[in-house]
Amino acid sequence: MFSIPSISTKQFDFVLPLETAFKHYPNLKNNWNNSWVNTYVLINEETDFTHLDSKISNLIQANTGSDYLTAFTRKYADGYLYGKYENGVQAGGRIEYVWLFSIIAGFIILIACINFVNLSTANASRKLKEVGVKKAIGATQTNLIIQFLGETLVMDILALGLAIVMVLLILPQFNEITSKQLSFNFDPHLIAIIFGLTLFTGLIAGSYPAFYLSSFNSISVLKGKLATSAGELWIRKGLIIFQFTMSVVLVIAVLVVYKQTQLIQTKNLGYKKDQVIYFQMEGKVKDRLETFLSEVKQIPGVPNASSMFLTFFGDLNSTIDV
């Protein structure tokens, strides 16, 4: 006995030999035009996929006489995120959502970095005396840049710790709401990505304030004679404009998603789903379907009954012989 993990994309209650299915559907066994089942092959780790694909590419053509059907291998691990194919070429899948959310997350981080830069430069007056005194006693611009970047990175690491705590606290509720089984596993690869992103964010957010604050002349700072150049003003204005533009774009995107979700929830489907009972045909129902439907219609409170070949929710079937 074995149990299937809840996070597995393949869920089943039992396993039967394929020969059992062929006993009930004998025409499927030698029908090369049939796409009824998926084929999983266990291969050696040192196998060359390109060489393997070249051997099986014409397998279907040789058995069907078709001149356009080919076969090729795909890693089982790629099936979930890379499940969309067009003309035999991988063309996306769920990975598109991963990239979309990653881009959104990137823009949010960029907005946060710009916000940090604007606040740091706007509050530069609080650091002026510190910069002037340190330069007067021998501190170089490099020393000050390292100091300010270090302060930014420390703040970044503290924010990372707070974010991890929040994720660990919220993740169970998120899984319950979304019916997912996401987990936070601190494997070396993930830790490297997190700290790399933290370091990159700290450098992006802290570079301009560090170079900006360390560039002040000590004498001018101590005398209080500082002039803001036009270039500095344009940089600040440009950052603020970009920040608000991206914020507006994200807000509009959230509103569009909300309206689409609202449409899905309120759209008239053409039938009252709360008053429809659907079940699979089993046993003798298949052989005496019309009798069964006639008897069901006689039940008080049942206005109508019918059968259908597939399901409400898009079971896929196809044929290529026509």
VENWOTA-V630817 format. One record per helix or strand of 3 or more residues. SS is the DSSP state (h for helix, s for strand). FROM is the first residue (numbers start at 1). TO is the last residue. If there is no record, write none. Layout:
BEGIN
ss=SS from=FROM to=TO
ss=SS from=FROM to=TO
END
This chain:
BEGIN
ss=h from=18 to=24
ss=h from=26 to=28
ss=h from=49 to=56
ss=h from=59 to=64
ss=h from=76 to=78
ss=h from=95 to=122
ss=h from=125 to=136
ss=h from=141 to=178
ss=h from=188 to=214
ss=h from=218 to=223
ss=h from=230 to=266
ss=h from=273 to=275
ss=h from=283 to=285
ss=h from=289 to=297
END
